[in-house]
């Protein structure tokens, strides 16, 4: 039995209050610690909805609240500390000119990226950090990230509720989805890098 399976078994035997808190916690912590199995926990919560142990509206609410709160925390880390991290050179894996370029992308396409952020598995923490670094106004980004979280968590919980005991089939779908998203993001990044060097060469 894997650690994730052990975790889900423990959750299955947990009081309802702590189940809702777990949905909030794992959706929250993923923004700060992306390897967290938040999507699986939320999907598992959906299966408990289908089995009558949790209320669907409440499950969606707590998962969405956690996702949104985590986004806001990373947003403010980027807003208040992102510039210091960039100027200190501690982000050595990201050259300064590349960071500036990413910032320009966020200022141009930022709101669309915020709406899509929950659907971009593995990059959610990076997105919220750069949204804060780019100083996009929280009054606009907060409702957009909440809508994104609401849509994504609703899909996971509804899917888990429909599958019930067979909810783990969602894990395979999420793996396939994550692979497709990863390939797409690599292709997009490669496009912008190639275009950048092409323009630089012909300048």
One Martini backbone bead per residue (centre of mass of N, CA, C, O) as a GRO file, in nm:
protein
  203
    1UNK     BB    1   0.094   0.038   0.025
    2UNK     BB    2   0.072   0.351  -0.022
    3UNK     BB    3   0.071   0.662   0.109
    4UNK     BB    4  -0.188   0.751  -0.031
    5UNK     BB    5  -0.360   0.506   0.050
    6UNK     BB    6  -0.328   0.549   0.355
    7UNK     BB    7  -0.454   0.827   0.362
    8UNK     BB    8  -0.736   0.747   0.243
    9UNK     BB    9  -0.804   0.540   0.461
   10UNK     BB   10  -0.799   0.741   0.695
   11UNK     BB   11  -1.020   0.931   0.581
   12UNK     BB   12  -1.254   0.718   0.573
   13UNK     BB   13  -1.225   0.714   0.915
   14UNK     BB   14  -1.328   1.006   0.933
   15UNK     BB   15  -1.458   1.273   1.030
   16UNK     BB   16  -1.640   1.499   0.862
   17UNK     BB   17  -1.492   1.757   0.946
   18UNK     BB   18  -1.203   1.648   0.859
   19UNK     BB   19  -1.272   1.611   0.564
   20UNK     BB   20  -1.317   1.905   0.495
   21UNK     BB   21  -1.041   1.998   0.595
   22UNK     BB   22  -0.877   1.823   0.396
   23UNK     BB   23  -0.973   1.959   0.142
   24UNK     BB   24  -0.860   2.232   0.216
   25UNK     BB   25  -0.563   2.161   0.277
   26UNK     BB   26  -0.477   2.021   0.005
   27UNK     BB   27  -0.561   2.260  -0.176
   28UNK     BB   28  -0.367   2.460  -0.038
   29UNK     BB   29  -0.075   2.316  -0.031
   30UNK     BB   30  -0.022   2.287  -0.339
   31UNK     BB   31   0.074   2.584  -0.385
   32UNK     BB   32   0.343   2.525  -0.198
   33UNK     BB   33   0.327   2.188  -0.260
   34UNK     BB   34   0.287   2.031  -0.553
   35UNK     BB   35   0.317   1.710  -0.469
   36UNK     BB   36   0.049   1.716  -0.369
   37UNK     BB   37  -0.251   1.498  -0.358
   38UNK     BB   38  -0.511   1.682  -0.412
   39UNK     BB   39  -0.679   1.563  -0.647
   40UNK     BB   40  -0.724   1.287  -0.512
   41UNK     BB   41  -0.864   1.387  -0.257
   42UNK     BB   42  -1.098   1.529  -0.402
   43UNK     BB   43  -1.198   1.277  -0.554
   44UNK     BB   44  -1.250   1.117  -0.296
   45UNK     BB   45  -1.460   1.314  -0.190
   46UNK     BB   46  -1.656   1.250  -0.422
   47UNK     BB   47  -1.706   0.954  -0.341
   48UNK     BB   48  -1.835   1.032  -0.064
   49UNK     BB   49  -2.071   1.171  -0.192
   50UNK     BB   50  -2.184   0.919  -0.347
   51UNK     BB   51  -2.201   0.760  -0.051
   52UNK     BB   52  -2.320   0.992   0.163
   53UNK     BB   53  -2.090   1.140   0.355
   54UNK     BB   54  -2.109   1.395   0.168
   55UNK     BB   55  -2.149   1.718   0.061
   56UNK     BB   56  -2.117   1.866  -0.234
   57UNK     BB   57  -2.121   2.172  -0.174
   58UNK     BB   58  -1.918   2.156   0.063
   59UNK     BB   59  -1.683   2.024  -0.086
   60UNK     BB   60  -1.646   2.246  -0.297
   61UNK     BB   61  -1.605   2.481  -0.104
   62UNK     BB   62  -1.346   2.380   0.051
   63UNK     BB   63  -1.168   2.332  -0.197
   64UNK     BB   64  -1.190   2.622  -0.311
   65UNK     BB   65  -1.088   2.772  -0.064
   66UNK     BB   66  -0.808   2.640  -0.059
   67UNK     BB   67  -0.712   2.718  -0.343
   68UNK     BB   68  -0.746   3.027  -0.307
   69UNK     BB   69  -0.569   3.066  -0.055
   70UNK     BB   70  -0.307   2.957  -0.183
   71UNK     BB   71  -0.288   3.162  -0.408
   72UNK     BB   72  -0.271   3.416  -0.228
   73UNK     BB   73  -0.011   3.346  -0.082
   74UNK     BB   74   0.169   3.330  -0.340
   75UNK     BB   75   0.107   3.610  -0.438
   76UNK     BB   76   0.237   3.762  -0.188
   77UNK     BB   77   0.513   3.644  -0.220
   78UNK     BB   78   0.559   3.769  -0.500
   79UNK     BB   79   0.499   4.066  -0.422
   80UNK     BB   80   0.707   4.096  -0.161
   81UNK     BB   81   0.960   3.871  -0.256
   82UNK     BB   82   1.020   3.838  -0.561
   83UNK     BB   83   1.216   4.076  -0.618
   84UNK     BB   84   1.434   3.989  -0.415
   85UNK     BB   85   1.492   3.715  -0.547
   86UNK     BB   86   1.575   3.823  -0.820
   87UNK     BB   87   1.802   4.032  -0.728
   88UNK     BB   88   1.972   3.806  -0.565
   89UNK     BB   89   1.996   3.533  -0.756
   90UNK     BB   90   1.842   3.266  -0.638
   91UNK     BB   91   1.718   3.218  -0.934
   92UNK     BB   92   1.929   3.046  -1.123
   93UNK     BB   93   1.725   2.886  -1.317
   94UNK     BB   94   1.646   3.205  -1.371
   95UNK     BB   95   1.711   3.433  -1.568
   96UNK     BB   96   1.656   3.764  -1.573
   97UNK     BB   97   1.552   3.790  -1.868
   98UNK     BB   98   1.336   3.567  -1.835
   99UNK     BB   99   1.174   3.696  -1.609
  100UNK     BB  100   1.098   3.949  -1.767
  101UNK     BB  101   0.946   3.793  -1.985
  102UNK     BB  102   0.735   3.659  -1.804
  103UNK     BB  103   0.618   3.923  -1.699
  104UNK     BB  104   0.516   4.023  -1.974
  105UNK     BB  105   0.319   3.792  -2.016
  106UNK     BB  106   0.146   3.847  -1.761
  107UNK     BB  107   0.065   4.141  -1.843
  108UNK     BB  108  -0.081   4.034  -2.108
  109UNK     BB  109  -0.206   3.721  -2.001
  110UNK     BB  110  -0.278   3.689  -1.693
  111UNK     BB  111  -0.592   3.643  -1.669
  112UNK     BB  112  -0.600   3.384  -1.838
  113UNK     BB  113  -0.404   3.224  -1.655
  114UNK     BB  114  -0.573   3.237  -1.398
  115UNK     BB  115  -0.818   3.080  -1.508
  116UNK     BB  116  -0.623   2.822  -1.594
  117UNK     BB  117  -0.449   2.726  -1.343
  118UNK     BB  118  -0.606   2.462  -1.238
  119UNK     BB  119  -0.549   2.314  -1.532
  120UNK     BB  120  -0.224   2.341  -1.458
  121UNK     BB  121  -0.051   2.101  -1.375
  122UNK     BB  122   0.243   2.185  -1.176
  123UNK     BB  123   0.201   2.536  -1.203
  124UNK     BB  124   0.041   2.691  -0.981
  125UNK     BB  125   0.263   2.820  -0.801
  126UNK     BB  126   0.404   2.977  -1.027
  127UNK     BB  127   0.169   3.148  -1.119
  128UNK     BB  128   0.102   3.296  -0.849
  129UNK     BB  129   0.384   3.420  -0.817
  130UNK     BB  130   0.387   3.584  -1.094
  131UNK     BB  131   0.136   3.747  -1.042
  132UNK     BB  132   0.260   3.899  -0.802
  133UNK     BB  133   0.519   4.001  -0.943
  134UNK     BB  134   0.333   4.158  -1.166
  135UNK     BB  135   0.102   4.317  -1.009
  136UNK     BB  136  -0.170   4.209  -1.012
  137UNK     BB  137  -0.474   4.273  -0.915
  138UNK     BB  138  -0.652   4.123  -0.660
  139UNK     BB  139  -0.947   4.214  -0.735
  140UNK     BB  140  -0.924   4.030  -1.001
  141UNK     BB  141  -0.772   3.758  -0.936
  142UNK     BB  142  -0.948   3.635  -0.715
  143UNK     BB  143  -1.213   3.565  -0.876
  144UNK     BB  144  -1.066   3.405  -1.100
  145UNK     BB  145  -0.938   3.182  -0.921
  146UNK     BB  146  -1.209   3.090  -0.799
  147UNK     BB  147  -1.336   2.993  -1.064
  148UNK     BB  148  -1.119   2.789  -1.135
  149UNK     BB  149  -1.151   2.619  -0.875
  150UNK     BB  150  -1.450   2.555  -0.903
  151UNK     BB  151  -1.438   2.398  -1.170
  152UNK     BB  152  -1.225   2.183  -1.098
  153UNK     BB  153  -1.352   2.069  -0.830
  154UNK     BB  154  -1.623   1.995  -0.955
  155UNK     BB  155  -1.514   1.779  -1.147
  156UNK     BB  156  -1.385   1.594  -0.936
  157UNK     BB  157  -1.635   1.550  -0.751
  158UNK     BB  158  -1.831   1.453  -0.963
  159UNK     BB  159  -1.662   1.219  -1.067
  160UNK     BB  160  -1.638   1.072  -0.792
  161UNK     BB  161  -1.950   1.042  -0.745
  162UNK     BB  162  -2.008   0.866  -0.998
  163UNK     BB  163  -1.792   0.632  -0.932
  164UNK     BB  164  -1.722   0.597  -0.639
  165UNK     BB  165  -1.547   0.314  -0.581
  166UNK     BB  166  -1.416   0.393  -0.884
  167UNK     BB  167  -1.244   0.665  -0.851
  168UNK     BB  168  -0.947   0.570  -0.944
  169UNK     BB  169  -0.991   0.622  -1.246
  170UNK     BB  170  -0.910   0.924  -1.225
  171UNK     BB  171  -0.605   0.885  -1.203
  172UNK     BB  172  -0.562   0.811  -1.499
  173UNK     BB  173  -0.681   1.068  -1.619
  174UNK     BB  174  -0.485   1.264  -1.474
  175UNK     BB  175  -0.227   1.153  -1.599
  176UNK     BB  176  -0.302   1.210  -1.891
  177UNK     BB  177  -0.360   1.509  -1.856
  178UNK     BB  178  -0.079   1.590  -1.747
  179UNK     BB  179   0.076   1.506  -2.000
  180UNK     BB  180  -0.066   1.691  -2.201
  181UNK     BB  181  -0.002   1.956  -2.055
  182UNK     BB  182   0.305   1.928  -2.057
  183UNK     BB  183   0.339   1.922  -2.364
  184UNK     BB  184   0.201   2.191  -2.418
  185UNK     BB  185   0.392   2.372  -2.246
  186UNK     BB  186   0.651   2.299  -2.396
  187UNK     BB  187   0.556   2.399  -2.673
  188UNK     BB  188   0.506   2.691  -2.589
  189UNK     BB  189   0.789   2.752  -2.483
  190UNK     BB  190   0.938   2.685  -2.747
  191UNK     BB  191   0.802   2.900  -2.918
  192UNK     BB  192   0.901   3.153  -2.755
  193UNK     BB  193   1.202   3.093  -2.775
  194UNK     BB  194   1.225   3.089  -3.083
  195UNK     BB  195   1.107   3.372  -3.128
  196UNK     BB  196   1.314   3.526  -2.962
  197UNK     BB  197   1.572   3.441  -3.130
  198UNK     BB  198   1.467   3.531  -3.401
  199UNK     BB  199   1.437   3.834  -3.335
  200UNK     BB  200   1.727   3.874  -3.233
  201UNK     BB  201   1.868   3.797  -3.503
  202UNK     BB  202   1.691   4.023  -3.680
  203UNK     BB  203   1.770   4.297  -3.522
   0.00000   0.00000   0.00000
